[in-house]
């Protein structure tokens, strides 16, 4: 048996329940969770922004210790500390071989099934399957995941900090370092300063951007953005944010703009904030029915602008997780400071509420 937070339908509060947990199969491991971040994508699955089937154990950003392995699994081994990735990266498909493992075919298959790579879940209740969000389901004390969703890390890294690397940090820092081309001395605008946006700011700082402009409507988030590397902040509720960005960049606009909210108006604003020849990067996930209307000629072609979607920070988990943790060790990457609250599993619904209200960078469930 395992205790887990289960979502039974759209816009329903999660319920903490006892579930049955099957043993790992070939190519799988069982992880005793140490910590799981509460991410906006968890809420997006609960409210229908992301497609999902119910009942499902949410959670996809976590770290823990390997407790058991399936037949034939040599690595990770029992006792290893691991960061969990919600995009399994097989290393064999077209995208992995094309140095685009964030687009791994197996990862996309897992998203559609609500289970593991064979389409089934290892969780059940009264004989009926309970799905696992994005091949993970980290809102549970113990989970079975594919070995391709695990990255072994050194034992000296605190697991509550390491948990955040699995989504917010890989996505945000990766957007800045992998997806975008930020030149040293360049200018950047980040729309949305939640957990992922703060990490875009950190990534822009690591890329040696000279001007990093944080844009949000919550003053507390803007102050937090300064501590993560923003050189300027703009309260979008107070006037024209696009003009404010241009005023800070001699009327040109920024070299790179990041939209980390997932709303059509802020996507358009991001494109407008980018200078001629600049790059707009969409990190936030919009609802599936959102349609973007732009003047193709004036908005993009004649201005020489590019518009790019960013999926999981364009990351290679086996390369980027160790790299990020090295920066954490050296003090160049903030992880502990991202944790606003450490909570119990029973407090997950409250964590959703404070996240929606913009009161936290990250709540972390500690098991």
LUMMI-482189 format. One record per residue (C-alpha): residue in one letter; x, z, y. Coordinates in steps of 0.001 Angstrom, whole numbers. Each point is the difference from the previous one (the first is absolute). Layout:
% residues N
{resn = A; east = X; up = Z; north = Y} $
...
% end
This chain:
% residues 367
{resn = X; east = 0; up = 0; north = 0} $
{resn = X; east = 1042; up = -633; north = 3579} $
{resn = X; east = -1468; up = 1027; north = 3356} $
{resn = X; east = -668; up = -2957; north = 2305} $
{resn = X; east = -1937; up = -1003; north = 3111} $
{resn = X; east = -2558; up = -2655; north = -932} $
{resn = X; east = -1944; up = -2386; north = 2227} $
{resn = X; east = -3321; up = -962; north = -1597} $
{resn = X; east = -1266; up = -2519; north = 2557} $
{resn = X; east = 227; up = -1469; north = 3482} $
{resn = X; east = 133; up = 2540; north = 2816} $
{resn = X; east = -323; up = 2932; north = -2386} $
{resn = X; east = 2151; up = 3098; north = 242} $
{resn = X; east = 2543; up = 456; north = -2752} $
{resn = X; east = -699; up = 2569; north = -2698} $
{resn = X; east = 2738; up = 1974; north = -1748} $
{resn = X; east = -586; up = -232; north = -3748} $
{resn = X; east = 1640; up = 474; north = -3381} $
{resn = X; east = 765; up = -3319; north = -1711} $
{resn = X; east = 1467; up = -1022; north = -3324} $
{resn = X; east = 3451; up = -1588; north = 208} $
{resn = X; east = 1267; up = -2299; north = -2759} $
{resn = X; east = 3639; up = -232; north = -1007} $
{resn = X; east = 2148; up = -2759; north = 1531} $
{resn = X; east = 179; up = -3300; north = -1863} $
{resn = X; east = 2928; up = -2378; north = -321} $
{resn = X; east = 1496; up = -671; north = 3426} $
{resn = X; east = -1627; up = 3104; north = 1522} $
{resn = X; east = 996; up = 3524; north = 1009} $
{resn = X; east = -1869; up = 3214; north = 678} $
{resn = X; east = 901; up = 1643; north = 3297} $
{resn = X; east = -743; up = 3563; north = 1013} $
{resn = X; east = -800; up = -395; north = 3665} $
{resn = X; east = 1823; up = 2139; north = 2531} $
{resn = X; east = -1536; up = -1465; north = 3154} $
{resn = X; east = -2336; up = -2731; north = 1193} $
{resn = X; east = -501; up = -1214; north = 3538} $
{resn = X; east = -3537; up = -607; north = 1238} $
{resn = X; east = 78; up = -3553; north = 1355} $
{resn = X; east = -2544; up = -2009; north = 1975} $
{resn = X; east = -106; up = -2485; north = -2885} $
{resn = X; east = -1523; up = 2735; north = -2174} $
{resn = X; east = -2797; up = 308; north = 2529} $
{resn = X; east = -240; up = -3797; north = 177} $
{resn = X; east = -763; up = -167; north = -3709} $
{resn = X; east = -2561; up = 2768; north = 307} $
{resn = X; east = -1814; up = -1720; north = 2877} $
{resn = X; east = 186; up = -3555; north = -1335} $
{resn = X; east = 2632; up = -1482; north = 2308} $
{resn = X; east = 2027; up = -592; north = -3161} $
{resn = X; east = -1724; up = -1240; north = -3118} $
{resn = X; east = -265; up = 2605; north = -2732} $
{resn = X; east = -2092; up = 1010; north = -2980} $
{resn = X; east = -1311; up = 3479; north = -667} $
{resn = X; east = 513; up = 2660; north = -1178} $
{resn = X; east = 3632; up = -8; north = 1044} $
{resn = X; east = 2776; up = 2510; north = 573} $
{resn = X; east = 1383; up = -841; north = 3428} $
{resn = X; east = 3557; up = 541; north = 1223} $
{resn = X; east = 2905; up = -2413; north = -167} $
{resn = X; east = 2840; up = 1639; north = 1979} $
{resn = X; east = 1818; up = 2601; north = -2034} $
{resn = X; east = 3008; up = 1409; north = -1798} $
{resn = X; east = 490; up = 2164; north = -3036} $
{resn = X; east = 1935; up = 673; north = -3199} $
{resn = X; east = -234; up = -2029; north = -3208} $
{resn = X; east = -1567; up = 2142; north = -2721} $
{resn = X; east = -387; up = -2522; north = -2837} $
{resn = X; east = 769; up = -3660; north = -718} $
{resn = X; east = -1731; up = -2643; north = -2054} $
{resn = X; east = 1416; up = -1685; north = -3131} $
{resn = X; east = 3265; up = -1819; north = 630} $
{resn = X; east = 433; up = 1230; north = 3580} $
{resn = X; east = 3630; up = 875; north = 758} $
{resn = X; east = -203; up = 203; north = 3785} $
{resn = X; east = -1338; up = 1918; north = 1807} $
{resn = X; east = 728; up = 2916; north = -2310} $
{resn = X; east = -1699; up = 3361; north = -424} $
{resn = X; east = 1110; up = 2253; north = 2851} $
{resn = X; east = 727; up = -2810; north = 2449} $
{resn = X; east = -1335; up = 369; north = 3529} $
{resn = X; east = -1898; up = -3100; north = 1099} $
{resn = X; east = -1662; up = -1520; north = 3048} $
{resn = X; east = -3206; up = -1813; north = -940} $
{resn = X; east = -667; up = -3518; north = 1261} $
{resn = X; east = -3515; up = -1438; north = 179} $
{resn = X; east = 1371; up = -3519; north = -469} $
{resn = X; east = 1538; up = -290; north = -3476} $
{resn = X; east = 2960; up = -2379; north = 206} $
{resn = X; east = 701; up = -1646; north = -3334} $
{resn = X; east = 3237; up = -1816; north = 939} $
{resn = X; east = -976; up = -3050; north = -2064} $
{resn = X; east = -2861; up = -1873; north = 1676} $
{resn = X; east = 375; up = -2849; north = 2528} $
{resn = X; east = -224; up = 2330; north = 2987} $
{resn = X; east = 2477; up = 2560; north = -1312} $
{resn = X; east = 2480; up = -2763; north = -851} $
{resn = X; east = -608; up = -1493; north = 3456} $
{resn = X; east = 1077; up = 3269; north = 1663} $
{resn = X; east = -3614; up = 851; north = 896} $
{resn = X; east = -691; up = 2886; north = -2407} $
{resn = X; east = -2598; up = 1489; north = 2360} $
{resn = X; east = -2168; up = -2960; north = -1044} $
{resn = X; east = 594; up = 609; north = -3726} $
{resn = X; east = -2651; up = -1607; north = -2190} $
{resn = X; east = -458; up = 3137; north = -2084} $
{resn = X; east = -608; up = 2005; north = 3158} $
{resn = X; east = -2831; up = -2296; north = 1053} $
{resn = X; east = -1535; up = 156; north = -3477} $
{resn = X; east = 82; up = 3799; north = 128} $
{resn = X; east = -1849; up = 17; north = 3310} $
{resn = X; east = -2901; up = -1894; north = -1514} $
{resn = X; east = -470; up = 2035; north = -3168} $
{resn = X; east = -11; up = 3585; north = 1252} $
{resn = X; east = 2152; up = 858; north = -2971} $
{resn = X; east = 3551; up = -408; north = -1205} $
{resn = X; east = 1673; up = -3282; north = -879} $
{resn = X; east = -2139; up = -504; north = -3111} $
{resn = X; east = -3158; up = 436; north = 2068} $
{resn = X; east = -869; up = 3418; north = -1421} $
{resn = X; east = 329; up = 3503; north = 1416} $
{resn = X; east = 1573; up = 3021; north = -1686} $
{resn = X; east = -2580; up = 2264; north = 1656} $
{resn = X; east = -3493; up = 618; north = -1326} $
{resn = X; east = -2879; up = 2447; north = 58} $
{resn = X; east = -2514; up = 475; north = -2794} $
{resn = X; east = 1407; up = -3112; north = -1636} $
{resn = X; east = -529; up = -2215; north = 3064} $
{resn = X; east = 2998; up = -1440; north = 1874} $
{resn = X; east = 929; up = 1242; north = 3457} $
{resn = X; east = 2041; up = -2572; north = 1878} $
{resn = X; east = 3379; up = 508; north = 1680} $
{resn = X; east = 450; up = -1292; north = 3528} $
{resn = X; east = 2618; up = -2742; north = 229} $
{resn = X; east = 1448; up = 720; north = -3426} $
{resn = X; east = 787; up = 3579; north = 1056} $
{resn = X; east = -2653; up = 2652; north = 838} $
{resn = X; east = 2258; up = 2634; north = 1524} $
{resn = X; east = -2881; up = 2335; north = 943} $
{resn = X; east = 503; up = 1521; north = -3446} $
{resn = X; east = 2326; up = 2666; north = -1334} $
{resn = X; east = 1389; up = -2443; north = -2575} $
{resn = X; east = -182; up = -3790; north = -181} $
{resn = X; east = 1016; up = -2782; north = -2350} $
{resn = X; east = 1537; up = -2997; north = 1775} $
{resn = X; east = 1975; up = -3123; north = -962} $
{resn = X; east = 3772; up = 375; north = 43} $
{resn = X; east = 19; up = -2857; north = 2534} $
{resn = X; east = -1823; up = 2324; north = 2431} $
{resn = X; east = 2740; up = 2645; north = -93} $
{resn = X; east = 3312; up = 292; north = 1823} $
{resn = X; east = 2412; up = 2676; north = -1237} $
{resn = X; east = 1435; up = 2113; north = 2821} $
{resn = X; east = 2609; up = 2741; north = 233} $
{resn = X; east = -1152; up = 3525; north = -842} $
{resn = X; east = 1124; up = 1412; north = 3354} $
{resn = X; east = -2641; up = -1880; north = 2013} $
{resn = X; east = -3048; up = 2200; north = 787} $
{resn = X; east = -2918; up = -1560; north = -1823} $
{resn = X; east = -2530; up = 597; north = 2776} $
{resn = X; east = 2154; up = -2075; north = 2356} $
{resn = X; east = 780; up = -2591; north = -2683} $
{resn = X; east = -3720; up = -495; north = -660} $
{resn = X; east = -482; up = -1598; north = 3416} $
{resn = X; east = 2573; up = -2670; north = -759} $
{resn = X; east = -2380; up = -1468; north = -2588} $
{resn = X; east = -2349; up = -1444; north = 2613} $
{resn = X; east = 204; up = 951; north = 3688} $
{resn = X; east = 3769; up = -195; north = 297} $
{resn = X; east = 555; up = -3093; north = -2137} $
{resn = X; east = -2838; up = -1789; north = 1773} $
{resn = X; east = 934; up = 980; north = 3555} $
{resn = X; east = 3784; up = -114; north = -106} $
{resn = X; east = -173; up = -3062; north = -2234} $
{resn = X; east = -2234; up = -1821; north = 2483} $
{resn = X; east = 2683; up = 466; north = 2645} $
{resn = X; east = 3072; up = -681; north = -2139} $
{resn = X; east = -1253; up = -2443; north = -2652} $
{resn = X; east = -3011; up = -1868; north = 1384} $
{resn = X; east = 950; up = -293; north = 3662} $
{resn = X; east = 3189; up = -1224; north = 1582} $
{resn = X; east = 830; up = 2659; north = 2583} $
{resn = X; east = 3239; up = -789; north = 1747} $
{resn = X; east = 2228; up = 2774; north = 1376} $
{resn = X; east = -1013; up = 578; north = 3596} $
{resn = X; east = -3432; up = -1540; north = -552} $
{resn = X; east = -3444; up = 1240; north = 985} $
{resn = X; east = -2817; up = 1153; north = -2253} $
{resn = X; east = -3615; up = 1145; north = 399} $
{resn = X; east = -1765; up = 2036; north = -2697} $
{resn = X; east = -3796; up = 215; north = 168} $
{resn = X; east = -1134; up = 3035; north = -1967} $
{resn = X; east = 2175; up = 3084; north = -338} $
{resn = X; east = -1248; up = 1585; north = -3201} $
{resn = X; east = 2154; up = 578; north = -3069} $
{resn = X; east = 908; up = -3670; north = -472} $
{resn = X; east = 362; up = -750; north = 3720} $
{resn = X; east = 2463; up = 2855; north = 449} $
{resn = X; east = 2106; up = -1550; north = -2725} $
{resn = X; east = -125; up = -3422; north = 1644} $
{resn = X; east = 1437; up = 1785; north = 3029} $
{resn = X; east = 2707; up = 1554; north = -2170} $
{resn = X; east = 776; up = -3410; north = -1472} $
{resn = X; east = 251; up = -1567; north = 3450} $
{resn = X; east = 2429; up = 2737; north = 1005} $
{resn = X; east = 2096; up = -644; north = -3118} $
{resn = X; east = -10; up = -3695; north = 962} $
{resn = X; east = 1456; up = 1033; north = 3389} $
{resn = X; east = -2912; up = -1177; north = 2124} $
{resn = X; east = 630; up = 1008; north = 3609} $
{resn = X; east = -3632; up = 381; north = 1088} $
{resn = X; east = -2574; up = 1361; north = -2443} $
{resn = X; east = -3480; up = 235; north = 1512} $
{resn = X; east = -2573; up = 2162; north = -1804} $
{resn = X; east = -3680; up = -789; north = 657} $
{resn = X; east = -2844; up = 2288; north = -1045} $
{resn = X; east = -3087; up = 1741; north = 1392} $
{resn = X; east = 898; up = 3524; north = -1117} $
{resn = X; east = 2420; up = 1803; north = 2348} $
{resn = X; east = 1293; up = 2249; north = -2792} $
{resn = X; east = 943; up = -3050; north = -2063} $
{resn = X; east = 1845; up = -1495; north = 2930} $
{resn = X; east = 2015; up = 3168; north = 508} $
{resn = X; east = 845; up = 0; north = -3703} $
{resn = X; east = 1039; up = -3653; north = 290} $
{resn = X; east = 2609; up = 996; north = 2586} $
{resn = X; east = 1596; up = 2397; north = -2476} $
{resn = X; east = 276; up = -2824; north = -2544} $
{resn = X; east = 1763; up = -2380; north = 2369} $
{resn = X; east = -2509; up = -1524; north = 2433} $
{resn = X; east = 1598; up = -621; north = 3389} $
{resn = X; east = -3339; up = -590; north = 1747} $
{resn = X; east = -3616; up = 920; north = -749} $
{resn = X; east = -3267; up = -1577; north = 1109} $
{resn = X; east = -3398; up = 1667; north = -203} $
{resn = X; east = -2245; up = -2931; north = -952} $
{resn = X; east = -3094; up = 1888; north = 1171} $
{resn = X; east = 1330; up = -62; north = 3559} $
{resn = X; east = 41; up = -3580; north = 1246} $
{resn = X; east = 1241; up = -3326; north = -1325} $
{resn = X; east = 2521; up = 646; north = -2763} $
{resn = X; east = 1122; up = -3639; north = -158} $
{resn = X; east = 813; up = -56; north = 3706} $
{resn = X; east = 1720; up = 3380; north = -287} $
{resn = X; east = 2307; up = -1383; north = -2705} $
{resn = X; east = 787; up = -3046; north = 2108} $
{resn = X; east = 714; up = 2194; north = 3013} $
{resn = X; east = 2646; up = 1773; north = -2079} $
{resn = X; east = 1608; up = -3286; north = -1061} $
{resn = X; east = 326; up = -1877; north = 3303} $
{resn = X; east = -3272; up = -1793; north = -613} $
{resn = X; east = 1166; up = -1725; north = -3190} $
{resn = X; east = -1359; up = 2179; north = -2757} $
{resn = X; east = 1908; up = 1452; north = -2934} $
{resn = X; east = 2141; up = -1818; north = -2534} $
{resn = X; east = -1944; up = 1479; north = -2920} $
{resn = X; east = -3440; up = 1618; north = -97} $
{resn = X; east = -1334; up = 2024; north = -2933} $
{resn = X; east = -3717; up = 608; north = -567} $
{resn = X; east = -391; up = 3060; north = -2225} $
{resn = X; east = -3746; up = 640; north = 320} $
{resn = X; east = -1824; up = -2934; north = -1596} $
{resn = X; east = -2546; up = -833; north = 2714} $
{resn = X; east = -723; up = -3460; north = 1392} $
{resn = X; east = 287; up = 1028; north = 3683} $
{resn = X; east = 3382; up = 1672; north = -495} $
{resn = X; east = 1257; up = -2941; north = -2033} $
{resn = X; east = -820; up = -2303; north = 2919} $
{resn = X; east = 1642; up = 2442; north = 2406} $
{resn = X; east = 3149; up = 26; north = -2100} $
{resn = X; east = 244; up = -3796; north = 118} $
{resn = X; east = -541; up = 113; north = 3778} $
{resn = X; east = 2703; up = 2653; north = 463} $
{resn = X; east = 2613; up = -2154; north = -1690} $
{resn = X; east = 2166; up = -2220; north = 2226} $
{resn = X; east = 325; up = -3747; north = -365} $
{resn = X; east = 2038; up = -573; north = -3140} $
{resn = X; east = -809; up = 3498; north = -1201} $
{resn = X; east = -1318; up = 1344; north = -3272} $
{resn = X; east = -3252; up = 1884; north = -721} $
{resn = X; east = -48; up = 1965; north = -3282} $
{resn = X; east = -3272; up = 1231; north = -1519} $
{resn = X; east = 545; up = 3196; north = -1975} $
{resn = X; east = -3412; up = 1684; north = 160} $
{resn = X; east = -2594; up = -1105; north = -2566} $
{resn = X; east = -3224; up = -1338; north = 1556} $
{resn = X; east = -3369; up = 48; north = -1728} $
{resn = X; east = -446; up = -3020; north = -2227} $
{resn = X; east = -2580; up = -1611; north = 2305} $
{resn = X; east = 2180; up = 145; north = 3136} $
{resn = X; east = 651; up = -3464; north = 1436} $
{resn = X; east = 2648; up = -599; north = 2644} $
{resn = X; east = -759; up = -2513; north = 2746} $
{resn = X; east = 2967; up = -1295; north = 2008} $
{resn = X; east = 767; up = -3079; north = 2005} $
{resn = X; east = 2310; up = -1747; north = -2447} $
{resn = X; east = 1569; up = -2067; north = 2772} $
{resn = X; east = 294; up = 2489; north = 2845} $
{resn = X; east = 241; up = 3122; north = -2123} $
{resn = X; east = 2604; up = -1187; north = -2486} $
{resn = X; east = 1271; up = -3585; north = 41} $
{resn = X; east = 727; up = -587; north = 3692} $
{resn = X; east = 1362; up = 3526; north = 311} $
{resn = X; east = 2199; up = -393; north = -3067} $
{resn = X; east = -1332; up = 3275; north = -1397} $
{resn = X; east = -154; up = 920; north = -3681} $
{resn = X; east = -2625; up = 2149; north = -1694} $
{resn = X; east = 932; up = 1654; north = -3303} $
{resn = X; east = -1766; up = 2242; north = -2466} $
{resn = X; east = 2027; up = 2889; north = -1364} $
{resn = X; east = -710; up = 1299; north = -3501} $
{resn = X; east = 1704; up = 3241; north = -1054} $
{resn = X; east = 2805; up = -469; north = 2516} $
{resn = X; east = 1270; up = -3063; north = -1917} $
{resn = X; east = 1918; up = 2563; north = -2044} $
{resn = X; east = 2001; up = -25; north = -3188} $
{resn = X; east = -632; up = 3519; north = -1263} $
{resn = X; east = 3186; up = 273; north = -2052} $
{resn = X; east = 2085; up = -1048; north = 3011} $
{resn = X; east = -1919; up = 1581; north = 2863} $
{resn = X; east = -939; up = 3460; north = -1312} $
{resn = X; east = 3668; up = 1045; north = -506} $
{resn = X; east = 922; up = -1557; north = 3347} $
{resn = X; east = -2701; up = 1978; north = 1814} $
{resn = X; east = 989; up = 3247; north = -1688} $
{resn = X; east = 3625; up = -579; north = 986} $
{resn = X; east = -1154; up = -250; north = 3624} $
{resn = X; east = -2001; up = 3191; north = -487} $
{resn = X; east = 3121; up = 1798; north = -1242} $
{resn = X; east = 2024; up = -1235; north = 2967} $
{resn = X; east = -2659; up = 1095; north = 2476} $
{resn = X; east = -800; up = -3557; north = 1104} $
{resn = X; east = -3509; up = 63; north = -1497} $
{resn = X; east = -2567; up = 2739; north = 553} $
{resn = X; east = -2082; up = 949; north = -3033} $
{resn = X; east = -657; up = 3730; north = 301} $
{resn = X; east = -1268; up = -522; north = 3541} $
{resn = X; east = -2696; up = -2373; north = -1298} $
{resn = X; east = -1672; up = 2847; north = -1886} $
{resn = X; east = -2634; up = 1541; north = 2247} $
{resn = X; east = -1643; up = 2164; north = -2669} $
{resn = X; east = 691; up = 1022; north = -3573} $
{resn = X; east = -3308; up = 471; north = -1794} $
{resn = X; east = -1559; up = 609; north = -3392} $
{resn = X; east = -1883; up = -2652; north = -1937} $
{resn = X; east = -3292; up = 1732; north = 813} $
{resn = X; east = 592; up = -718; north = 3712} $
{resn = X; east = 162; up = -3784; north = -362} $
{resn = X; east = -3338; up = -704; north = 1716} $
{resn = X; east = 1067; up = 2008; north = 3013} $
{resn = X; east = 3242; up = -1987; north = 7} $
{resn = X; east = -2083; up = -3179; north = 312} $
{resn = X; east = -1871; up = 1452; north = 2964} $
{resn = X; east = 3068; up = 1029; north = 1987} $
{resn = X; east = 1651; up = -3344; north = -772} $
{resn = X; east = -3015; up = -1893; north = 1371} $
{resn = X; east = 79; up = 2204; north = 3085} $
{resn = X; east = 3644; up = -868; north = 595} $
{resn = X; east = 1113; up = 3615; north = -228} $
{resn = X; east = 2824; up = -459; north = -2525} $
{resn = X; east = 2846; up = -2303; north = -960} $
{resn = X; east = -348; up = 909; north = -3678} $
{resn = X; east = -1697; up = 2659; north = -2086} $
{resn = X; east = 1876; up = 532; north = -3257} $
{resn = X; east = -1614; up = 1418; north = -3115} $
{resn = X; east = 2482; up = 2325; north = -1699} $
{resn = X; east = -629; up = 728; north = -3685} $
% end
